[in-house]
Amino acid sequence: MNKLNLIQEIEKKLLGVSETPFLDAKFFVEGCEQKGVLISENLIDDFIERRKKKEPVSKIIESRGFWALDFYVTKDVLDPRPDSETLIEAVLEQFPDKQRDLSILDIGTGSGCLLVSLLYEYKNAVGTGVDISLKALEVAKKNALPYKASFYEKDFYSSDFQKGLARYDIIISNPPYIKTDEVLQLEDNVRLYDPLLALDGGKDGLEAYRRLAVVIKLILKENGFIFFEIGKGQAQDVISIMQSSGFEFLKSYKDLGQIERVLVFRLH
Ligand SMILES: C[S@@+](CC[C@H](N)C(=O)[O-])C[C@H]1O[C@@H](n2cnc3c(N)ncnc32)[C@H](O)[C@@H]1O
């Protein structure tokens, strides 16, 4: 059976299971191809069963496209989201010289998709990624193999968070920002398959920003920039938090859905 026929066979089995049966089948077949996995009937049945339970295709094939690259993903990392590409666009606009030897810190790096995408764009940059999850860091390390990057297990709530870190030109972060009581209402494909650690931003969803507004002052260079991804409707609150901590608000960027998604600040 040729590739298209195989995709169409699997597509038929996904009718009523997924809203995007053709794309699911295509990503599945191509994901197996890339990994050199032979597609058997058993493997297809397993795929359909997992899709019935709303497991995202990316988590099944352990791969997700983001910006210009394919990223290895597991159950231990947040699935890279298209909305997060807004952060890459924001950095590129604020730092148009791609030859600069920037130092970039990614707080809550997860799969490393943000940091690695920036290292792909800025060939002379050096990256550092930190995360509280050791398992996430293992994934990020794999994704960052071709780049100049190091990774550390760190909790940004701990009192010695800054220990061992340098001062950076750019700090990026997509911290957990969903209100605790909203996490349970998320769609199954997120609630069941993305790590809770990556989602829960505390009672009002803003806890991580309050903490980061304090600690990043210790590790950002003078005139350094911070790029935050934020949740829907959080812009004014996060701007207030950052301004109270002495940061200058520079710009907000909207995602493809016209939602304010990324805020840029500078420290003088
Ligand atoms: C929303 S995910 C973002 C992952 C990735 N940067 C992305 O954009 O796809 C947030 C990440 O922050 C990490 N995290 C949560 N709490 C943390 C903490 N207290 N200290 C360090 N990292 C934390 C989670 O493990 C998760 O990987």
PDBQT file of the ligand as one rigid body, heavy atoms in Angstrom, charges set to zero:
ROOT
HETATM    1  C1  LIG A 301       3.982  26.681  30.389  1.00  0.00    +0.000 C 
HETATM    2  S1  LIG A 301       5.348  25.579  30.506  1.00  0.00    +0.000 S 
HETATM    3  C2  LIG A 301       6.422  26.264  29.270  1.00  0.00    +0.000 C 
HETATM    4  C3  LIG A 301       7.333  25.258  28.615  1.00  0.00    +0.000 C 
HETATM    5  C4  LIG A 301       8.092  25.815  27.398  1.00  0.00    +0.000 C 
HETATM    6  N1  LIG A 301       8.926  26.934  27.777  1.00  0.00    +0.000 N 
HETATM    7  C5  LIG A 301       7.125  26.228  26.312  1.00  0.00    +0.000 C 
HETATM    8  O1  LIG A 301       6.949  27.437  26.108  1.00  0.00    +0.000 OA
HETATM    9  O2  LIG A 301       6.556  25.347  25.666  1.00  0.00    +0.000 OA
HETATM   10  C6  LIG A 301       6.058  26.090  32.043  1.00  0.00    +0.000 C 
HETATM   11  C7  LIG A 301       7.324  25.365  32.481  1.00  0.00    +0.000 C 
HETATM   12  O3  LIG A 301       7.729  25.907  33.745  1.00  0.00    +0.000 OA
HETATM   13  C8  LIG A 301       8.196  24.874  34.581  1.00  0.00    +0.000 C 
HETATM   14  N2  LIG A 301       8.028  25.298  35.973  1.00  0.00    +0.000 N 
HETATM   15  C9  LIG A 301       6.880  25.311  36.692  1.00  0.00    +0.000 A 
HETATM   16  N3  LIG A 301       7.107  25.753  37.923  1.00  0.00    +0.000 NA
HETATM   17  C10 LIG A 301       8.442  26.027  38.010  1.00  0.00    +0.000 A 
HETATM   18  C11 LIG A 301       9.291  26.509  39.047  1.00  0.00    +0.000 A 
HETATM   19  N4  LIG A 301       8.817  26.808  40.252  1.00  0.00    +0.000 N 
HETATM   20  N5  LIG A 301      10.598  26.687  38.759  1.00  0.00    +0.000 NA
HETATM   21  C12 LIG A 301      11.095  26.385  37.526  1.00  0.00    +0.000 A 
HETATM   22  N6  LIG A 301      10.337  25.921  36.518  1.00  0.00    +0.000 NA
HETATM   23  C13 LIG A 301       9.022  25.738  36.742  1.00  0.00    +0.000 A 
HETATM   24  C14 LIG A 301       7.347  23.670  34.196  1.00  0.00    +0.000 C 
HETATM   25  O4  LIG A 301       7.981  22.460  34.557  1.00  0.00    +0.000 OA
HETATM   26  C15 LIG A 301       7.179  23.875  32.679  1.00  0.00    +0.000 C 
HETATM   27  O5  LIG A 301       8.182  23.197  31.977  1.00  0.00    +0.000 OA
ENDROOT
TORSDOF 0
